[in-house]
Amino acid sequence: MRIASVNAWGGALSDELVAWLPRSEAHVVCLQEVTRTPGLTGWTRFEDGERTLPQRADLLDDVRVALPRHQAIFLASDSGPVHDGTGGRHRQDFGLATLVAEHLPVVGVDSAFVHGQFVDHVEWTVADRPRIALAVRTVDRAAGRSVWVVQVHGLRDPAGKADTPARRGQADRLAELVRRIRSPQDLVVVCGDFNLLPDSATFDVLAEIGLTDLVGAADTRTSRYPKPVRHASYLLISDVAAVKRFEILTEPEVSDHRALILDI
């Protein structure tokens, strides 16, 4: 089974992303920063007072077209206004999407807000936006065991990626979700854009429930990201012996984050 995780950057590089996804041959695809604007296609403009970014109106639909034989599960963490090319204002949902190949049964779905609760923003805020974790359970028939794949998009803080009380609370809630859903025989994979430094206490919290980080201090950013701190995305697993291959892709560049690929 192959699992891929990448922050999709709202589809800013959607042509590259949708071309790569089928070629990745991933059976489970975890995408962060996924957009959904009902009734609208094409491009939108996102603004939060600090940044202005191009985003696909409905990246979820773009990805479903690219992976028509995958089952798509989308959860919104929050929503807010975006503008189309004529200046028209629309309401866009923002969140996580997990896509599971059709030959794999989805036998469980769970989620939890790891920071805040859903907000329908009048205007997007720069910081303290809600964050959610999405857990999907499938069965690895070849190995004869079930697998929980949990993805999260960690809290963004304009001050940086250092630990804060809010991030510690986020780690505790993520660990609580994993403890609640797992059975002793389950393999658990936790992945996503954590928005943290490698020495974060979050990894101590997750180690206490038996999860080992495979990324460490590796660079998980692409050339599209100009800032000097190159840490953001991580992948952890409950049984390192189950890892056949783990790779942080440098090419192709499908976002400002590098994709993480795990074969189990």
VOPAGU-2260 file (C-alpha; in pm, 1 decimal, decimal comma):
REM VOPAGU-2260
SITE   aa  ch    i         X         Y         Z
SITE  MET   A    0       0,0       0,0       0,0
SITE  ARG   A    1     127,9     345,0     -91,6
SITE  ILE   A    2      33,0     655,4     106,1
SITE  ALA   A    3     104,9    1008,1     -19,4
SITE  SER   A    4      72,3    1331,6     176,4
SITE  VAL   A    5     116,8    1689,3      56,2
SITE  ASN   A    6      -8,5    2035,4     140,3
SITE  ALA   A    7    -183,6    2118,5    -187,6
SITE  TRP   A    8    -141,4    2496,8    -140,0
SITE  GLY   A    9    -497,9    2564,0    -245,3
SITE  GLY   A   10    -412,7    2433,2    -591,8
SITE  ALA   A   11    -172,4    2716,0    -675,0
SITE  LEU   A   12      18,9    2458,6    -886,8
SITE  SER   A   13    -291,9    2263,1    -982,3
SITE  ASP   A   14    -171,1    2164,7   -1330,5
SITE  GLU   A   15     138,2    2003,8   -1182,5
SITE  LEU   A   16     -55,9    1849,4    -893,9
SITE  VAL   A   17    -332,1    1686,9   -1096,6
SITE  ALA   A   18     -78,7    1555,6   -1349,4
SITE  TRP   A   19     132,7    1400,5   -1074,6
SITE  LEU   A   20    -140,4    1242,1    -864,6
SITE  PRO   A   21    -220,3     951,4   -1101,6
SITE  ARG   A   22     150,5     898,6   -1167,0
SITE  SER   A   23     221,0     875,5    -794,4
SITE  GLU   A   24      29,5     545,4    -787,0
SITE  ALA   A   25     -73,3     624,9    -430,2
SITE  HIS   A   26    -354,5     415,7    -288,5
SITE  VAL   A   27    -427,0     666,9     -12,7
SITE  VAL   A   28    -376,9    1036,6     -85,4
SITE  CYS   A   29    -382,5    1292,0     197,0
SITE  LEU   A   30    -414,9    1654,0      90,2
SITE  GLN   A   31    -411,0    1962,6     310,3
SITE  GLU   A   32    -530,3    2311,4     209,0
SITE  VAL   A   33    -806,4    2179,5     -13,8
SITE  THR   A   34   -1065,1    2427,8    -139,6
SITE  ARG   A   35   -1430,5    2382,4    -228,5
SITE  THR   A   36   -1656,1    2658,3    -362,1
SITE  PRO   A   37   -1999,7    2520,3    -452,3
SITE  GLY   A   38   -2113,3    2627,8    -798,0
SITE  LEU   A   39   -1782,3    2784,5    -901,8
SITE  THR   A   40   -1492,8    2657,1   -1111,1
SITE  GLY   A   41   -1162,2    2805,0   -1223,2
SITE  TRP   A   42    -953,5    3042,7   -1013,9
SITE  THR   A   43   -1022,5    3257,5    -711,2
SITE  ARG   A   44    -825,3    3507,2    -503,3
SITE  PHE   A   45    -776,0    3454,3    -130,2
SITE  GLU   A   46    -683,9    3742,4     105,2
SITE  ASP   A   47    -634,6    3738,2     482,5
SITE  GLY   A   48    -482,3    4080,7     547,9
SITE  GLU   A   49    -128,2    3944,0     527,7
SITE  ARG   A   50    -125,9    3747,0     202,2
SITE  THR   A   51    -300,4    3740,1    -131,9
SITE  LEU   A   52    -292,7    3397,2    -296,4
SITE  PRO   A   53    -435,8    3238,9    -610,6
SITE  GLN   A   54    -650,0    2937,3    -530,4
SITE  ARG   A   55    -857,3    2694,0    -727,9
SITE  ALA   A   56   -1226,7    2749,2    -673,6
SITE  ASP   A   57   -1285,5    2376,2    -629,1
SITE  LEU   A   58    -959,7    2189,0    -583,5
SITE  LEU   A   59   -1158,5    1897,2    -444,1
SITE  ASP   A   60   -1332,4    1853,1    -778,2
SITE  ASP   A   61   -1003,6    1895,8    -968,9
SITE  VAL   A   62    -852,1    1613,4    -766,8
SITE  ARG   A   63   -1154,7    1387,8    -803,8
SITE  VAL   A   64   -1131,6    1428,7   -1181,8
SITE  ALA   A   65    -760,8    1337,8   -1166,9
SITE  LEU   A   66    -832,7    1032,1    -948,9
SITE  PRO   A   67   -1174,6     907,7   -1066,9
SITE  ARG   A   68   -1119,8     558,7    -922,2
SITE  HIS   A   69   -1055,4     688,6    -569,6
SITE  GLN   A   70   -1312,7     744,7    -297,0
SITE  ALA   A   71   -1297,0    1106,7    -175,7
SITE  ILE   A   72   -1361,2    1225,5     179,7
SITE  PHE   A   73   -1351,0    1601,0     247,0
SITE  LEU   A   74   -1379,1    1786,4     576,7
SITE  ALA   A   75   -1391,9    2164,6     612,6
SITE  SER   A   76   -1210,4    2329,3     902,3
SITE  ASP   A   77   -1343,4    2676,5     820,0
SITE  SER   A   78   -1480,7    2886,9     535,9
SITE  GLY   A   79   -1462,6    3244,1     415,8
SITE  PRO   A   80   -1482,1    3481,9     121,0
SITE  VAL   A   81   -1286,0    3459,3    -203,4
SITE  HIS   A   82   -1316,6    3658,1    -525,5
SITE  ASP   A   83   -1337,3    3540,8    -883,8
SITE  GLY   A   84   -1173,3    3706,3   -1185,0
SITE  THR   A   85   -1451,5    3963,5   -1217,8
SITE  GLY   A   86   -1441,1    4060,5    -851,5
SITE  GLY   A   87   -1744,4    3853,8    -758,2
SITE  ARG   A   88   -1749,1    3736,4    -398,3
SITE  HIS   A   89   -1801,5    3369,4    -313,8
SITE  ARG   A   90   -1791,6    3153,2      -0,7
SITE  GLN   A   91   -1515,8    2892,1      -2,7
SITE  ASP   A   92   -1474,1    2591,9     225,9
SITE  PHE   A   93   -1118,0    2507,9     330,5
SITE  GLY   A   94    -996,3    2180,5     473,5
SITE  LEU   A   95    -861,8    1828,6     424,6
SITE  ALA   A   96    -926,9    1561,9     163,4
SITE  THR   A   97    -835,7    1195,3     183,5
SITE  LEU   A   98    -876,6     983,8    -128,6
SITE  VAL   A   99    -872,6     603,9    -110,5
SITE  ALA   A  100    -831,3     372,3    -409,8
SITE  GLU   A  101   -1153,2     194,4    -497,5
SITE  HIS   A  102   -1010,1    -154,7    -435,3
SITE  LEU   A  103    -946,2     -65,2     -70,5
SITE  PRO   A  104   -1250,6     -79,5     156,5
SITE  VAL   A  105   -1310,6     222,3     377,1
SITE  VAL   A  106   -1411,7      64,2     707,0
SITE  GLY   A  107   -1392,1     362,7     937,7
SITE  VAL   A  108   -1390,6     742,5     931,5
SITE  ASP   A  109   -1338,0     972,8    1228,3
SITE  SER   A  110   -1225,2    1329,0    1290,9
SITE  ALA   A  111   -1159,3    1587,0    1558,5
SITE  PHE   A  112   -1088,3    1955,8    1575,6
SITE  VAL   A  113    -736,4    1980,4    1715,2
SITE  HIS   A  114    -762,5    2357,7    1744,7
SITE  GLY   A  115   -1080,3    2561,8    1779,3
SITE  GLN   A  116   -1409,1    2480,1    1607,7
SITE  PHE   A  117   -1556,1    2543,6    1263,3
SITE  VAL   A  118   -1580,1    2915,0    1178,4
SITE  ASP   A  119   -1766,7    3082,7     893,0
SITE  HIS   A  120   -1542,2    3388,8     859,9
SITE  VAL   A  121   -1680,6    3723,7     751,3
SITE  GLU   A  122   -1317,7    3793,7     655,7
SITE  TRP   A  123   -1029,3    3548,4     681,2
SITE  THR   A  124    -809,1    3592,9     986,4
SITE  VAL   A  125    -429,4    3582,0     979,1
SITE  ALA   A  126    -387,5    3357,5    1284,2
SITE  ASP   A  127    -579,3    3129,2    1520,2
SITE  ARG   A  128    -778,7    2958,5    1248,5
SITE  PRO   A  129    -945,8    2626,3    1333,1
SITE  ARG   A  130    -761,2    2304,8    1251,5
SITE  ILE   A  131    -898,5    1955,9    1203,5
SITE  ALA   A  132    -763,2    1601,3    1184,0
SITE  LEU   A  133    -920,8    1343,5     951,1
SITE  ALA   A  134    -878,4     970,0    1015,5
SITE  VAL   A  135    -965,8     702,7     759,7
SITE  ARG   A  136    -943,3     329,0     824,3
SITE  THR   A  137    -885,3      79,8     545,4
SITE  VAL   A  138    -765,6    -279,9     517,3
SITE  ASP   A  139    -431,0    -393,1     382,3
SITE  ARG   A  140    -544,7    -734,0     260,7
SITE  ALA   A  141    -192,5    -842,7     162,2
SITE  ALA   A  142     -67,8    -785,5     517,8
SITE  GLY   A  143    -391,9    -897,8     676,3
SITE  ARG   A  144    -439,4    -594,0     898,8
SITE  SER   A  145    -626,0    -269,2     913,1
SITE  VAL   A  146    -457,6      67,8     869,8
SITE  TRP   A  147    -563,7     403,5    1009,3
SITE  VAL   A  148    -433,5     695,9     804,9
SITE  VAL   A  149    -468,8    1018,8    1001,6
SITE  GLN   A  150    -385,6    1353,9     847,8
SITE  VAL   A  151    -370,3    1696,7    1004,2
SITE  HIS   A  152    -297,6    2053,3     902,3
SITE  GLY   A  153    -132,6    2214,1    1201,6
SITE  LEU   A  154    -192,9    2559,3    1339,9
SITE  ARG   A  155     -22,9    2841,6    1151,7
SITE  ASP   A  156     129,1    3118,6    1363,2
SITE  PRO   A  157     267,6    3431,8    1189,7
SITE  ALA   A  158     531,1    3446,9    1466,4
SITE  GLY   A  159     686,8    3121,7    1347,8
SITE  LYS   A  160     685,6    2746,2    1403,3
SITE  ALA   A  161     809,1    2731,8    1763,5
SITE  ASP   A  162     608,3    2557,3    2033,2
SITE  THR   A  163     322,3    2747,0    2196,6
SITE  PRO   A  164      51,2    2647,6    2445,6
SITE  ALA   A  165    -195,1    2630,4    2156,0
SITE  ARG   A  166      31,0    2389,5    1970,4
SITE  ARG   A  167      71,8    2174,6    2280,0
SITE  GLY   A  168    -306,2    2157,2    2309,8
SITE  GLN   A  169    -323,2    2062,8    1942,1
SITE  ALA   A  170     -77,9    1777,2    2001,6
SITE  ASP   A  171    -278,0    1647,9    2298,6
SITE  ARG   A  172    -602,4    1647,7    2098,6
SITE  LEU   A  173    -435,8    1471,2    1804,6
SITE  ALA   A  174    -297,7    1205,1    2038,5
SITE  GLU   A  175    -639,6    1169,3    2200,2
SITE  LEU   A  176    -796,1    1103,3    1857,8
SITE  VAL   A  177    -539,6     832,9    1779,5
SITE  ARG   A  178    -585,8     666,0    2118,3
SITE  ARG   A  179    -962,3     666,8    2077,1
SITE  ILE   A  180    -979,7     512,5    1729,6
SITE  ARG   A  181    -699,8     256,6    1726,1
SITE  SER   A  182    -720,8    -111,4    1806,6
SITE  PRO   A  183    -411,3    -306,0    1918,5
SITE  GLN   A  184    -376,2    -475,8    1579,2
SITE  ASP   A  185    -408,3    -155,2    1373,4
SITE  LEU   A  186    -119,4       7,6    1193,4
SITE  VAL   A  187    -141,4     384,7    1238,1
SITE  VAL   A  188       6,5     646,4    1005,2
SITE  VAL   A  189     -15,4    1016,2    1098,2
SITE  CYS   A  190      87,3    1269,5     835,1
SITE  GLY   A  191      39,9    1624,3     715,3
SITE  ASP   A  192     163,6    1979,7     736,0
SITE  PHE   A  193     225,1    2015,8    1109,2
SITE  ASN   A  194     368,7    2370,1    1080,0
SITE  LEU   A  195     627,7    2276,1    1344,5
SITE  LEU   A  196    1002,1    2254,3    1396,8
SITE  PRO   A  197    1161,9    1908,2    1427,6
SITE  ASP   A  198    1234,3    1956,1    1799,2
SITE  SER   A  199     871,0    2032,2    1884,3
SITE  ALA   A  200     724,1    1875,9    2196,9
SITE  THR   A  201     448,1    1746,5    1970,0
SITE  PHE   A  202     674,5    1459,4    1867,8
SITE  ASP   A  203     729,6    1367,0    2232,0
SITE  VAL   A  204     352,3    1358,1    2282,2
SITE  LEU   A  205     306,5    1135,5    1977,4
SITE  ALA   A  206     601,8     914,9    2076,0
SITE  GLU   A  207     423,6     844,3    2404,6
SITE  ILE   A  208     144,2     674,9    2207,1
SITE  GLY   A  209     391,6     474,5    1998,7
SITE  LEU   A  210     437,0     688,7    1688,0
SITE  THR   A  211     780,2     733,3    1527,1
SITE  ASP   A  212     857,6    1029,6    1300,6
SITE  LEU   A  213    1026,9     941,3     969,8
SITE  VAL   A  214    1108,6    1297,5     856,2
SITE  GLY   A  215    1319,2    1446,4    1132,6
SITE  ALA   A  216    1509,6    1757,5    1026,3
SITE  ALA   A  217    1482,4    1691,2     651,8
SITE  ASP   A  218    1386,7    1971,3     412,4
SITE  THR   A  219    1017,4    1941,5     322,1
SITE  ARG   A  220     988,2    2262,1     119,0
SITE  THR   A  221    1022,7    2324,4    -254,6
SITE  SER   A  222    1182,9    2610,8    -445,9
SITE  ARG   A  223     844,2    2788,2    -439,8
SITE  TYR   A  224     892,1    2858,7     -69,2
SITE  PRO   A  225    1135,6    3150,4     -17,3
SITE  LYS   A  226    1170,8    3152,5     363,0
SITE  PRO   A  227    1479,3    3001,7     533,1
SITE  VAL   A  228    1297,0    2763,7     770,7
SITE  ARG   A  229    1248,2    2448,4     564,2
SITE  HIS   A  230    1046,5    2233,4     805,6
SITE  ALA   A  231     670,9    2180,8     792,4
SITE  SER   A  232     550,4    1836,3     681,4
SITE  TYR   A  233     593,1    1513,9     876,7
SITE  LEU   A  234     490,7    1149,2     869,0
SITE  LEU   A  235     479,4     916,7    1168,4
SITE  ILE   A  236     405,8     545,1    1192,9
SITE  SER   A  237     323,1     305,8    1475,1
SITE  ASP   A  238     538,8      18,8    1344,4
SITE  VAL   A  239     865,5     111,3    1174,0
SITE  ALA   A  240     910,4    -250,1    1063,8
SITE  ALA   A  241     610,6    -202,5     831,1
SITE  VAL   A  242     797,1      59,6     624,2
SITE  LYS   A  243     911,0     -67,1     284,4
SITE  ARG   A  244    1009,6     275,7     150,5
SITE  PHE   A  245     981,9     634,6     260,8
SITE  GLU   A  246    1069,4     928,1      36,2
SITE  ILE   A  247    1048,6    1306,6      47,4
SITE  LEU   A  248    1003,4    1399,8    -317,1
SITE  THR   A  249    1212,5    1681,7    -458,6
SITE  GLU   A  250    1056,9    1642,5    -805,4
SITE  PRO   A  251     808,0    1715,4    -939,9
SITE  GLU   A  252     719,1    2031,3    -752,6
SITE  VAL   A  253     341,6    2027,1    -706,1
SITE  SER   A  254     321,3    2280,9    -421,9
SITE  ASP   A  255     543,4    2489,1    -196,8
SITE  HIS   A  256     564,9    2166,8       9,7
SITE  ARG   A  257     740,1    1847,4     -94,8
SITE  ALA   A  258     521,7    1540,5    -113,5
SITE  LEU   A  259     583,0    1257,1     131,9
SITE  ILE   A  260     555,2     900,5      -1,8
SITE  LEU   A  261     527,9     592,0     220,3
SITE  ASP   A  262     513,9     230,9     101,9
SITE  ILE   A  263     404,1     -19,4     364,3
